[in-house]
Amino acid sequence: MAVNESRADEDLTARARIRDAALREFAEHGVSGATIRGIARAAGVSPGLVQHHFGSKEALRRACDEYVMAVIRETKQEALKGGVATPGFLPGALTLALSVQRYVARALVDGSEAAARLFDDAVAFTEDIIANGAEGLAPAETDDPHAYAAVMCAMAFGSVVLHEHLTRNLGADPLTPAGYPRMALAMLDILTDDLMDPGLMAQARAALAELRASAPGEAESDPDQRIPTSDAAAREADSDPPAR
């Protein structure tokens, strides 16, 4: 059964309604700003029923993460198997995928362990595809599949996190059916174009290999020179040190 059919046919029980409401509330307010009471109101249930099904806000957040990763995995696997050519697949898959993208955008800048797990799970899934191959994909030409997978995920998720800037430039929100196709077509162009001259590419690879060989390891680098990687990390970096 296609992913859009299996998810669309899911019985919208109270548990599923709560999860879907939580996705929207977490996306709008962040995990710290969302409340059990607000999620219950959005789902049309009592706060007690939210706690009955999930126990706590953190457990509900984990359930949302698991659902999001399942949607991402199933949609990509179905597309790689040729589902993208099946009539009706793309509109259904797009509607399903876009329903979780705003949650992903907010989660990835939260600076939480849950956000890190979400990204790391996506990297592991991508690396597995690179290592074992998949229908519709040519073998990756890399001697560093983990870095390849991590950067690929960063590029893909980056377009989600920066969707407001893309909206301003493209004229439509890429997290909507109206705006997504233009962004996706541009991505396909980028993936298929050989922009760099082969000679320049070889020079860049040689220079980067030399730089990598001479650069200090992570353990030797100065932690004070690292760039904050999330909203939480940026706030911590900007805060004054404790008085002594």
Buried (B, 14 or more C-beta within 10 A) or exposed (E): EBBBBEBEEEEEEBBBBBBBBBBBBBBBBBBEEBBBEBBBBBBEBEBEBBBEBBEEBEEBBBBBBBBBBEBBBBBBBBBBBEBEEBEEBBEBBBEBBBBBBBBBBBBBBBBBEBBBBBBEBBBBBBBEBBEEEEEEEEEBEEEEBBEBBBBBBBEBBEBBBEBEEBBEEBEBBBBEEEBBEBBBEBBEEEEEEEEEEEEEEEEEEEEEEEEEEEEEEEEEEEEEEEEEEBBBBBEEEEEEEEEE
